[in-house]
Amino acid sequence: MSFQILSGSPHPLGAHCLHGGTDTVNFAIYSQHASAVDLCLFDPREPTHEIARIRLTERSGDIWHVEVQGCSPHQPYGYRVHGSWNPSQGHFFNPNKLLFDPFARAFSEPAIFHSSMLATDLLALPEGHAKADRLDSGPHVPRSLVETNEFDWEGDLAPATPLAETLVYELHVKGFTKLHPDIPEHLRGSYAGLANDASIQYLHELGVTAVQLMPVHYHLDDGFLIERGLVNYWGYNTVGFFAPDPRYAAGDDSIAEFKGMVKALHRAGIEVILDVVYNHTGEAGIDGPTCCFRGIDNLNYYRTQAKNPGAYQDFTGCGNTVNSTHPRVLQLIMESLRYWVNEMHVDGFRFDLAVTLGREPSNYNAHCAFFKAVLQDPVLSQVKMIAEPWDLGRGGYQVGNFPQPWSELNGRYRDTVRRFWKGDHGILPEFSSRLAGSQDLYGPGNRSPQASINFITSHDGFTLRDLVRYNHKHNEDNLEGNRDGSDHDMTWNHGVEGETDDPNIRALRNRQRRNFLTTLLLSRGVPFILAGDELGRSQNGNNNSYCQDNELNWISWSMHQEESDFLEFVKSLITFRKKYPTLRRTHFYSGKASTSSGTPDIVWYRPDGTAMTSADWHSQTAGALSTFLDGPMTTPILLLLNAWPKPLTFRLPAPPNSLRTAHWQLEIDTADFHGAGRSTALHGQSVLPSRSMQVWTLQQAGSVV
């Protein structure tokens, strides 16, 4: 095959077809410290066969580029980068290693670790002499592919759901669809499976407005997991920030299939949020695989220690930290994000270990270059941006400290609600703040309650079912001696570790699950639900199932009556939240009188119906209180919460003067969920069993409920 070589252009970075076709491609790659760059082209019919190696002789600043005429459709390619081998100075150039294009849109196959990817001769490390490994990784490294952006979106429009109306549902593309009986078998576990009518109908009937996909960026399976017969199932090991991972494609075109999934979800009014990992890459530490960034320009792509550039700054616990403070690396991140919005039509992002992106140079800075770049960007400033507001570095817990317009996963909400229903003492002040939208965290920065993404469970930790079944993690299947995963999950097994036939324990566990989700869906802020929690999914006590690509992580769609009832309960909760606007207000409660009833928009009561006092707030007993919620032109709502281990009688407040003919109507009862909606308060009071919750609405006489 013959190619015509021209100088090409330094912009844009990556591989791009020119002149509206696929025959001519411009290749451009950034490397400041390289001495030479070779572009390797491969036979599309036999991708392991190299058909041309082209030295990039054109260099504009630190960008190497070439234009190649005669390329085939979906041309496979890779790079070999030459330069100094000087590990003590942070240089790991090794042309024996075939490298991915950091801007590649697609790859020939999934990325799986192979020992030939190691750029360093590990046998020499104990003596302190890091030698370059001479094995050629070419036969074992996937090829980057030249791709076009041709796709018929058929007028696709983003749902643009306001945050106040949003309900986030976190799922794994494979885990959600792999066992679904109504999805054709060849589509299960794929983007196309998630786009299938059976998936979309379920999501629509459940009532979620956005799916948050666990990482779908192209990622690398770790060598140590492969040795154990495991894989990186969660996918937090990115090596390609532009490419949808082909692991989740039912066909050969992962880009078109991903776009088809987004289009189908949008038609159903469901947004797509991506969980993205820009804080580290799958290349791990210097003893890890070299398949992209380290081999292209290690010193600029990664954060290295100032006095020891051969060692990484590791704020992530994953061996390396992406150097988002470098202009070219920041450009990579920003172009990747814009690509997913403009070309793939996603609606937002959840940033893994987002504090790392805000470290400038090493301490967290809410006014860093990355946050400023997002704020001024005409594309990214218009989509949902959600931070996981912590990392593993010093000062890494930054809940409440992200700038506008970011939202955050509120870890303090999770912890406080878990402690409240477990019966911990002395947490009523914080619990009330979490229920009311965490104004203490987000009010000082002039942010709204929607800055708080409220959650009880996520992929990282116990499922909701396991939260009430286990006191301790059970991660033995991960083959790490049960040392991995958190030891501080604030769980309670209610008397027996794991499964039990005891009807009283089972009833209490189910009541607690209803308590958790009722609290979640009636709190001010944005609710976030882990997929499968509404179906009773269990991981058998594993709170770190990142490496389990099996039934432990795949959602089972086979339900007993107990779980079928729970699913219907969750649906009714979501419907209730959507019905009453006061639960979705965009402002914090003020404590001032509302125009509808003349009473404050929020009032806190003791169980006996009197207002909470300072002594009550600081009581060292388990929590029991009620809260009255009101707002302009809305139906007042009353929440009764009893986290005590015994029944309590709650007195319901008298209706305001403006609503003197109204009556309290029971809507939700976590102890008797079948009876809710049929009861009115007798003698102005209600008895709540231990660890239960009721929700009442104030209905005018003759109103239809």
matplotlib code that plots the C-alpha trace (Angstrom):
import matplotlib.pyplot as plt

x = [0.0, 1.4, 1.0, 1.7, 3.2, 2.7, 3.7, 0.2, -1.1, -0.5, -4.2, -6.4, -4.6, -5.3, -6.2, -8.7, -10.0, -9.7, -11.6, -14.8, -13.5, -11.4, -8.6, -6.5, -5.8, -3.9, -2.1, -0.9, 0.6, 2.0, 5.4, 7.8, 10.6, 10.7, 13.6, 11.6, 8.1, 7.2, 3.7, 2.9, 0.2, -1.4, -3.3, -7.1, -7.6, -4.7, -4.2, -1.1, 0.7, 2.5, 2.4, 4.2, 6.3, 6.5, 8.9, 7.2, 9.7, 7.3, 7.3, 5.4, 6.4, 5.9, 3.4, 4.5, 2.4, 2.0, -0.7, -1.1, -3.0, -4.1, -5.4, -8.1, -11.4, -11.0, -7.2, -5.4, -2.4, -0.1, 3.0, 6.6, 8.2, 12.0, 13.8, 15.9, 15.7, 16.5, 14.0, 15.6, 14.7, 11.2, 11.9, 10.7, 10.9, 11.1, 10.4, 10.0, 6.6, 3.7, 1.6, -2.1, -3.0, -4.3, -7.0, -8.1, -11.8, -11.8, -9.6, -9.4, -10.1, -10.3, -7.1, -5.7, -2.4, 0.5, 3.9, 5.5, 3.8, 6.2, 8.7, 11.0, 13.0, 11.6, 14.4, 16.8, 14.7, 15.8, 19.4, 18.2, 19.0, 15.8, 16.7, 14.6, 12.8, 13.6, 10.5, 8.3, 4.8, 3.4, 1.9, -0.1, -1.3, -4.6, -4.5, -5.9, -8.5, -9.2, -12.9, -15.4, -18.3, -21.0, -24.3, -27.9, -29.1, -32.6, -33.0, -32.0, -32.6, -31.2, -34.0, -32.3, -34.0, -33.5, -31.4, -34.4, -36.4, -33.5, -33.4, -30.0, -29.8, -26.3, -25.8, -23.2, -24.0, -23.2, -24.5, -27.8, -28.6, -26.6, -29.4, -32.5, -34.8, -36.6, -33.5, -32.3, -29.4, -27.0, -27.6, -27.3, -24.4, -24.1, -25.0, -27.6, -29.0, -29.4, -31.1, -33.5, -37.2, -37.2, -34.5, -36.0, -39.5, -38.2, -36.4, -39.4, -41.8, -39.4, -39.4, -35.7, -34.7, -31.0, -28.8, -25.3, -23.1, -20.2, -17.0, -17.4, -14.1, -11.6, -9.8, -7.1, -7.5, -4.8, -2.2, -2.6, -6.3, -5.8, -3.4, -6.2, -8.7, -10.5, -10.9, -11.4, -15.2, -15.9, -13.6, -11.8, -8.6, -8.9, -6.3, -8.5, -10.5, -12.4, -13.3, -16.4, -15.0, -15.7, -16.3, -19.8, -20.6, -22.7, -21.4, -18.3, -19.0, -18.9, -19.2, -22.5, -23.9, -23.2, -24.8, -27.8, -28.1, -28.0, -30.6, -33.0, -32.7, -33.2, -36.4, -37.7, -36.7, -33.8, -30.5, -27.1, -24.4, -20.9, -18.7, -15.3, -11.8, -9.4, -7.5, -5.3, -4.8, -4.5, -0.7, -0.4, 3.1, 6.5, 6.4, 3.1, 2.3, 3.5, 0.9, 0.2, 1.0, 4.2, 5.8, 4.8, 5.9, 5.8, 7.1, 4.2, 1.3, 1.8, 2.5, 6.0, 7.8, 9.7, 12.9, 12.6, 11.0, 11.4, 8.7, 5.0, 2.8, 0.0, -3.2, -5.4, -4.1, -3.7, 0.0, -0.2, -1.9, -2.8, -1.1, -4.2, -2.2, -0.2, -1.8, -1.6, -3.0, -5.8, -6.5, -6.8, -9.3, -11.4, -11.4, -12.5, -15.4, -16.5, -16.3, -18.6, -21.2, -20.9, -20.4, -21.8, -24.7, -24.2, -25.8, -23.2, -20.4, -19.6, -15.9, -14.1, -11.8, -12.5, -10.4, -7.4, -8.4, -8.5, -5.0, -2.9, -0.1, -0.7, -3.3, -6.9, -7.9, -11.6, -10.4, -7.9, -7.5, -9.7, -12.7, -12.2, -12.0, -15.3, -17.0, -16.2, -16.7, -19.8, -20.5, -19.5, -21.0, -24.4, -24.3, -24.5, -21.1, -21.0, -17.9, -16.9, -15.5, -12.6, -9.3, -6.6, -4.2, -3.7, -6.8, -8.6, -12.1, -13.7, -17.5, -19.1, -16.1, -16.6, -17.4, -20.6, -22.2, -20.9, -23.0, -21.3, -21.9, -22.7, -20.9, -22.0, -25.6, -24.9, -23.1, -25.6, -28.7, -27.1, -26.3, -29.7, -31.6, -29.0, -30.0, -26.8, -27.1, -26.5, -26.8, -30.2, -28.8, -26.8, -29.6, -32.0, -29.6, -29.1, -32.8, -33.3, -30.7, -27.4, -27.5, -24.6, -22.4, -23.8, -25.4, -22.2, -21.1, -24.5, -25.2, -28.6, -29.9, -29.3, -25.6, -26.2, -26.4, -28.0, -27.3, -27.4, -25.5, -23.4, -21.3, -18.5, -19.7, -22.6, -25.8, -28.9, -29.9, -26.5, -26.4, -29.1, -27.7, -24.0, -21.9, -18.6, -17.4, -17.0, -14.6, -13.0, -13.9, -11.5, -8.6, -7.0, -7.4, -10.5, -8.1, -9.6, -12.7, -13.8, -14.0, -16.2, -19.5, -21.9, -23.9, -26.1, -27.1, -30.0, -29.0, -27.7, -24.8, -26.1, -29.3, -31.8, -35.2, -36.1, -39.4, -38.9, -35.4, -36.5, -39.4, -37.1, -34.5, -37.2, -38.6, -35.1, -34.7, -38.0, -36.8, -33.6, -35.2, -38.1, -35.7, -33.7, -36.5, -38.1, -34.9, -34.1, -31.5, -30.9, -31.7, -29.2, -30.2, -27.9, -29.3, -30.7, -31.3, -35.0, -34.9, -33.1, -29.8, -27.1, -23.3, -23.2, -21.5, -18.8, -18.3, -15.6, -16.8, -14.7, -13.2, -16.2, -17.6, -20.2, -23.6, -22.3, -22.5, -25.1, -28.6, -31.0, -34.5, -36.0, -38.0, -39.8, -43.0, -41.0, -38.8, -41.7, -43.5, -40.4, -40.1, -43.7, -43.0, -40.0, -42.1, -44.7, -42.0, -40.7, -44.2, -44.9, -41.7, -42.8, -46.3, -45.4, -43.3, -42.3, -39.9, -38.2, -37.8, -34.6, -34.1, -33.3, -36.0, -36.0, -38.1, -40.3, -44.0, -45.3, -48.0, -50.3, -50.7, -49.2, -46.8, -43.1, -41.9, -40.3, -41.0, -39.4, -41.4, -40.9, -43.0, -45.4, -46.1, -44.2, -41.4, -37.9, -35.8, -32.0, -31.9, -33.9, -31.5, -28.5, -30.1, -27.9, -30.7, -31.8, -33.6, -37.3, -38.8, -41.3, -41.0, -43.6, -42.8, -44.7, -44.2, -46.0, -49.0, -48.1, -49.6, -48.1, -46.3, -45.5, -42.7, -42.7, -39.5, -38.9, -35.4, -36.0, -36.0, -39.6, -43.0, -43.7, -46.9, -46.6, -49.0, -49.8, -49.8, -53.2, -53.8, -52.9, -55.8, -55.9, -56.4, -58.6, -61.0, -58.2, -57.2, -54.0, -53.9, -51.4, -49.5, -46.5, -45.9, -42.7, -44.1, -47.4, -46.8, -49.9, -52.2, -50.9, -53.2, -56.3, -55.9, -56.6, -55.3, -57.5, -57.5, -54.6, -52.0, -50.3, -48.4, -45.2, -43.6, -39.9, -37.6, -40.3, -41.4, -44.7, -45.5, -48.7, -50.2, -52.7, -55.7, -58.7, -62.1, -63.5, -60.2, -59.4, -56.4]
y = [0.0, 3.4, 6.6, 10.2, 12.1, 15.9, 18.2, 18.4, 20.7, 20.9, 21.5, 19.7, 17.2, 13.6, 11.9, 13.7, 12.9, 15.8, 17.0, 15.3, 11.8, 9.0, 8.8, 11.7, 12.0, 14.6, 13.2, 15.5, 14.6, 16.7, 16.0, 18.6, 16.3, 13.7, 13.7, 11.9, 10.5, 7.6, 7.0, 3.3, 2.4, -1.1, -3.2, -2.9, -6.5, -7.7, -5.1, -6.8, -6.3, -3.0, -1.6, 1.7, 3.6, 7.3, 9.6, 12.9, 15.5, 18.4, 20.0, 23.2, 24.1, 20.9, 19.4, 16.8, 16.4, 14.8, 14.5, 11.0, 10.4, 6.9, 5.8, 3.1, 3.6, 3.1, 3.1, 1.4, 3.3, 3.9, 5.8, 5.0, 8.0, 8.4, 10.4, 10.2, 7.2, 9.0, 7.8, 9.9, 13.0, 11.7, 10.6, 7.1, 7.3, 3.8, 3.2, -0.5, 0.3, 1.0, 3.9, 4.9, 8.3, 10.3, 11.8, 8.5, 8.2, 4.4, 1.4, -2.0, -4.1, -3.8, -3.0, -5.8, -5.7, -7.6, -7.8, -6.4, -3.1, -2.5, 0.1, -0.6, -3.8, -4.6, -7.0, -4.1, -2.0, -3.5, -2.5, 1.0, 0.8, 1.3, 0.0, 0.3, -2.9, -4.1, -6.2, -5.0, -4.4, -4.0, -7.5, -7.0, -3.4, -2.4, 0.0, 3.5, 3.9, 6.8, 7.6, 10.0, 11.6, 10.6, 9.7, 10.6, 12.1, 12.6, 15.9, 14.7, 17.2, 17.2, 16.8, 19.7, 18.7, 21.3, 20.1, 20.7, 18.2, 15.7, 12.2, 10.5, 6.7, 5.3, 2.1, 0.0, -0.5, -4.2, -4.9, -3.3, -5.2, -8.5, -10.6, -8.8, -11.5, -9.1, -7.8, -10.0, -12.1, -10.7, -7.2, -7.8, -6.1, -3.4, 0.1, -1.3, -3.3, -0.1, 1.5, -1.5, -0.8, -3.1, -1.0, 2.3, 1.3, 0.2, 3.5, 5.5, 3.6, 3.9, 7.7, 8.5, 11.5, 10.8, 7.7, 8.1, 5.6, 4.2, 4.7, 4.0, 5.6, 3.2, 1.5, -1.0, -4.3, -4.5, -7.2, -8.2, -8.7, -10.8, -13.0, -13.6, -14.4, -11.0, -7.8, -4.1, -4.3, -0.8, 0.7, 3.4, 2.8, 5.1, 5.2, 6.8, 9.9, 10.2, 6.6, 4.6, 1.2, -1.6, -4.0, -2.6, -2.7, -5.5, -4.7, -3.5, 0.2, 1.3, 5.0, 4.6, 2.2, 4.7, 7.5, 5.3, 4.6, 8.4, 9.1, 6.4, 7.7, 11.3, 10.3, 9.0, 12.2, 10.6, 12.4, 10.7, 11.6, 10.1, 9.1, 10.3, 9.7, 12.5, 12.4, 9.4, 6.9, 3.1, 3.4, 3.3, 3.9, 3.8, 0.1, -0.1, -0.4, 2.2, 2.4, 6.1, 9.2, 8.0, 7.1, 10.3, 12.8, 11.6, 14.8, 16.8, 14.4, 13.4, 15.3, 14.5, 15.4, 18.7, 17.4, 13.9, 14.1, 10.3, 9.8, 10.7, 12.8, 10.4, 12.0, 9.3, 6.0, 4.7, 5.2, 8.4, 11.8, 13.5, 16.9, 19.0, 22.2, 21.8, 23.8, 20.9, 18.4, 20.8, 21.2, 17.4, 17.3, 20.2, 18.9, 15.5, 16.9, 19.1, 16.1, 14.0, 16.9, 18.1, 14.8, 12.2, 14.4, 13.5, 15.8, 16.0, 14.5, 13.1, 13.6, 10.9, 12.3, 15.8, 17.4, 16.2, 18.4, 21.4, 21.0, 23.9, 23.3, 20.7, 22.2, 22.4, 25.7, 26.4, 29.0, 26.9, 26.9, 23.9, 25.3, 28.6, 26.9, 25.1, 28.2, 30.3, 27.4, 28.0, 24.3, 22.9, 25.7, 24.6, 20.9, 19.2, 19.1, 16.9, 16.5, 13.6, 16.2, 14.2, 12.5, 10.7, 13.6, 16.0, 18.1, 15.9, 16.1, 19.2, 18.7, 22.1, 23.8, 23.6, 26.7, 27.5, 26.0, 22.6, 20.1, 17.6, 14.1, 15.0, 12.4, 14.1, 13.5, 9.8, 9.4, 11.5, 9.7, 6.3, 7.3, 8.7, 5.5, 3.4, 5.2, 7.1, 9.8, 13.5, 14.1, 15.9, 19.3, 17.8, 15.5, 18.4, 20.4, 17.4, 16.9, 20.6, 20.8, 21.3, 25.1, 25.0, 23.6, 25.3, 28.5, 30.4, 30.2, 31.4, 28.0, 26.3, 23.1, 21.5, 21.7, 18.8, 15.4, 13.4, 9.7, 6.8, 4.3, 4.3, 1.7, 2.4, 0.6, -1.6, -1.8, -0.7, -4.3, -5.1, -1.8, -3.4, -6.9, -6.6, -5.0, -5.9, -6.0, -9.5, -8.9, -12.3, -12.9, -10.0, -12.2, -9.4, -11.0, -8.8, -5.8, -3.7, -1.6, 0.8, -0.3, 2.6, 2.2, 2.9, -0.2, -2.3, -5.9, -5.7, -8.7, -11.3, -11.0, -11.8, -13.7, -14.8, -16.4, -14.5, -12.6, -9.8, -9.0, -9.2, -6.9, -4.4, -4.5, -3.9, -1.0, 0.5, 0.3, 2.2, 4.7, 5.4, 5.9, 7.9, 10.3, 10.5, 11.3, 13.9, 15.8, 19.1, 18.6, 16.2, 12.5, 9.9, 6.1, 3.2, 0.9, -2.3, -0.9, -0.7, -4.4, -5.6, -6.3, -7.7, -8.1, -10.6, -8.0, -7.0, -3.3, -3.0, -5.1, -3.3, -6.5, -8.8, -9.2, -11.7, -12.2, -10.4, -7.1, -8.0, -7.0, -9.9, -9.2, -12.2, -10.9, -12.5, -10.8, -8.9, -7.2, -6.6, -4.8, -2.7, -1.8, -0.5, 1.4, 3.1, 4.0, 5.6, 7.6, 9.0, 9.8, 11.6, 13.7, 14.8, 15.6, 18.1, 21.2, 22.1, 19.1, 20.5, 24.2, 25.8, 27.9, 27.0, 27.1, 30.6, 29.9, 32.8, 32.7, 31.5, 33.2, 30.2, 29.4, 32.2, 29.8, 29.5, 27.4, 24.9, 24.2, 21.5, 19.8, 17.3, 14.2, 15.9, 18.7, 21.4, 23.3, 22.0, 23.7, 24.1, 21.3, 19.0, 19.7, 18.7, 15.7, 12.6, 10.2, 8.6, 10.9, 11.5, 14.6, 16.0, 18.7, 20.8, 21.9, 24.6, 27.0, 29.5, 27.9, 24.4, 21.7, 21.5, 18.3, 16.8, 14.3, 12.2, 10.4, 7.9, 6.4, 5.2, 1.4, 1.8, 3.1, 6.8, 8.8, 11.9, 14.8, 16.4, 20.3, 22.0, 23.3, 27.0, 29.4, 29.9, 26.1, 25.5, 23.3, 21.0, 17.6, 15.6, 12.7, 9.9, 9.4, 7.3, 4.9, 2.9, 0.5, -0.1, 0.9, -0.9, 1.3, 4.7, 6.9, 5.7, 7.1, 10.4, 11.4, 10.5, 12.9, 14.8, 12.1, 9.1, 6.2, 5.3, 1.9, 1.8, 3.0, 4.1, 7.2, 8.7, 11.4, 13.4, 16.1, 18.8, 18.4, 20.8, 19.4, 17.8, 17.7, 14.7, 12.7]
z = [0.0, -1.0, 0.9, 0.0, 2.9, 3.4, 6.2, 7.7, 10.4, 14.2, 14.7, 15.8, 17.9, 17.2, 13.8, 11.7, 8.2, 5.8, 2.8, 3.9, 3.3, 4.9, 2.4, 3.8, 7.5, 9.5, 12.5, 15.3, 18.7, 21.5, 23.1, 24.4, 25.4, 22.6, 20.1, 17.4, 16.8, 14.5, 13.2, 12.7, 10.2, 10.2, 7.8, 8.6, 7.6, 9.8, 12.5, 13.8, 10.5, 10.2, 6.7, 7.2, 9.7, 9.1, 10.8, 11.7, 10.5, 10.9, 14.3, 15.2, 18.7, 20.7, 18.3, 15.8, 12.7, 9.3, 6.6, 5.1, 1.8, 1.0, 4.4, 4.6, 6.4, 10.1, 9.6, 12.5, 13.9, 16.8, 17.8, 18.8, 20.6, 20.9, 23.5, 26.7, 29.0, 32.3, 35.0, 37.7, 35.7, 34.8, 31.2, 30.2, 26.4, 24.9, 21.2, 21.8, 23.2, 20.8, 22.2, 22.0, 20.6, 23.6, 21.3, 19.7, 19.2, 18.9, 19.4, 17.6, 20.8, 24.6, 26.4, 28.5, 30.3, 28.8, 30.4, 27.2, 28.0, 30.8, 29.7, 32.7, 33.3, 36.7, 37.5, 37.6, 40.0, 43.3, 42.6, 41.8, 38.1, 36.1, 32.7, 29.5, 28.7, 25.2, 24.5, 21.7, 22.9, 19.4, 19.0, 22.2, 22.2, 20.6, 17.7, 17.7, 14.9, 12.6, 12.9, 11.4, 13.2, 10.7, 12.4, 11.9, 15.1, 13.6, 15.4, 18.8, 21.5, 25.1, 27.7, 29.6, 32.9, 35.5, 38.5, 40.8, 38.7, 38.4, 39.8, 39.1, 38.7, 38.7, 36.6, 34.9, 31.3, 31.4, 34.9, 34.3, 31.1, 31.3, 32.9, 31.7, 30.3, 27.9, 26.2, 23.2, 24.4, 21.9, 23.1, 26.8, 28.5, 25.8, 24.9, 22.5, 25.4, 27.4, 24.4, 24.1, 24.8, 27.8, 29.5, 28.6, 29.6, 33.1, 33.6, 32.5, 34.7, 37.7, 37.1, 36.9, 34.8, 34.3, 34.1, 35.4, 33.6, 35.4, 33.3, 29.7, 28.6, 27.1, 30.1, 30.7, 32.7, 35.4, 35.3, 38.9, 38.4, 35.3, 37.2, 39.7, 37.0, 37.6, 35.6, 36.2, 36.0, 37.3, 34.7, 36.7, 34.8, 31.8, 29.0, 26.3, 27.2, 23.8, 23.1, 24.3, 25.5, 22.9, 25.8, 26.0, 22.3, 20.8, 17.3, 15.7, 15.9, 19.5, 18.6, 16.6, 19.2, 22.0, 20.1, 19.4, 23.1, 23.9, 21.2, 22.5, 26.1, 25.0, 23.2, 26.5, 28.3, 30.1, 30.3, 30.1, 32.7, 32.4, 35.3, 34.1, 35.5, 34.6, 37.9, 37.0, 34.2, 33.9, 33.5, 37.3, 38.8, 37.0, 37.3, 35.5, 31.8, 29.4, 26.6, 26.2, 28.3, 30.1, 26.8, 25.0, 27.6, 31.2, 32.7, 31.4, 31.5, 35.1, 38.4, 39.5, 42.7, 42.4, 44.0, 42.5, 39.1, 38.7, 41.3, 41.1, 43.3, 44.0, 45.3, 43.9, 45.4, 41.9, 41.3, 39.3, 39.1, 35.8, 35.6, 34.9, 35.7, 32.5, 29.6, 27.1, 29.6, 30.5, 26.8, 26.5, 29.3, 28.0, 24.4, 25.7, 27.7, 24.8, 22.4, 24.6, 24.7, 21.1, 19.3, 21.7, 23.1, 26.7, 29.3, 32.1, 34.0, 37.4, 38.1, 40.0, 42.8, 41.6, 44.3, 42.4, 39.4, 41.7, 43.2, 42.1, 42.6, 45.3, 47.7, 46.6, 45.0, 44.2, 41.7, 39.8, 36.1, 35.5, 37.3, 35.5, 32.1, 32.8, 34.0, 30.9, 28.4, 26.3, 26.0, 29.4, 31.4, 30.2, 31.2, 34.6, 36.4, 39.5, 41.7, 43.9, 46.3, 47.8, 46.9, 49.0, 49.3, 52.2, 52.7, 50.3, 51.8, 50.3, 50.5, 50.2, 48.8, 45.0, 43.0, 41.2, 39.2, 40.4, 42.3, 44.7, 45.9, 49.5, 51.6, 54.8, 53.7, 53.3, 56.6, 58.6, 57.3, 57.9, 61.5, 62.2, 61.2, 62.9, 66.1, 66.8, 69.4, 69.2, 65.4, 65.2, 64.2, 61.3, 60.3, 60.0, 57.9, 55.5, 55.2, 54.5, 51.7, 53.6, 53.7, 56.1, 53.3, 50.2, 51.4, 52.2, 48.5, 47.3, 45.9, 45.9, 47.5, 44.1, 44.7, 47.0, 45.3, 48.1, 48.3, 50.7, 48.5, 45.4, 43.5, 46.0, 49.1, 50.2, 48.3, 50.2, 50.9, 52.3, 54.3, 56.6, 56.5, 57.4, 60.1, 58.3, 54.8, 53.1, 50.2, 50.2, 46.5, 45.6, 46.7, 48.7, 52.1, 52.8, 53.3, 50.5, 50.8, 53.6, 57.2, 58.2, 56.4, 59.4, 58.6, 61.0, 60.5, 62.9, 64.9, 62.4, 59.9, 56.4, 55.6, 58.2, 58.3, 61.5, 60.4, 62.9, 61.7, 58.1, 58.7, 60.5, 57.7, 55.0, 57.1, 57.3, 53.6, 53.2, 55.8, 53.8, 50.5, 51.9, 53.6, 50.4, 48.1, 50.5, 51.2, 49.6, 46.9, 44.1, 44.9, 43.6, 43.6, 43.0, 40.3, 41.7, 45.2, 44.3, 43.4, 46.5, 44.8, 47.1, 46.7, 49.7, 51.8, 49.3, 49.6, 46.9, 44.0, 41.4, 40.0, 39.9, 36.4, 37.4, 39.1, 42.1, 40.2, 37.5, 38.4, 38.8, 37.5, 39.2, 42.2, 45.1, 46.4, 49.1, 46.5, 44.1, 46.9, 47.6, 43.9, 43.9, 47.1, 45.5, 42.4, 44.7, 46.5, 43.2, 42.1, 45.4, 45.0, 41.5, 42.6, 45.3, 44.3, 47.8, 47.8, 44.7, 45.5, 44.2, 47.3, 50.9, 53.5, 55.1, 58.3, 57.3, 56.8, 53.4, 51.5, 51.3, 55.0, 57.0, 58.7, 58.3, 55.3, 57.7, 61.4, 63.5, 66.3, 69.1, 69.0, 71.4, 68.9, 70.7, 68.9, 69.2, 71.9, 72.0, 74.6, 72.2, 69.4, 71.5, 73.1, 73.3, 72.6, 69.3, 66.9, 66.9, 65.4, 62.9, 60.3, 58.7, 55.1, 53.3, 50.5, 48.2, 46.5, 47.6, 49.7, 53.2, 54.0, 57.4, 58.0, 61.2, 61.9, 64.7, 64.9, 68.5, 69.3, 70.6, 69.4, 69.9, 69.7, 67.5, 67.8, 64.5, 64.5, 64.0, 60.5, 60.0, 60.3, 56.6, 56.2, 59.3, 57.3, 56.1, 57.5, 57.6, 55.1, 55.5, 52.3, 53.1, 56.0, 56.1, 58.7, 56.9, 53.3, 52.1, 54.3, 53.4, 51.4, 53.2, 56.7, 58.4, 61.8, 64.7, 67.7, 66.0, 66.7, 65.2, 66.7, 64.9, 65.4, 66.2, 63.4, 61.1, 59.2, 58.1, 55.5, 55.7, 53.5, 54.5, 52.3, 52.0, 52.8, 49.8, 47.9, 45.8, 47.0]

ax = plt.figure().add_subplot(projection="3d")
ax.plot(x, y, z, "-o")
ax.set_aspect("equal")
plt.show()
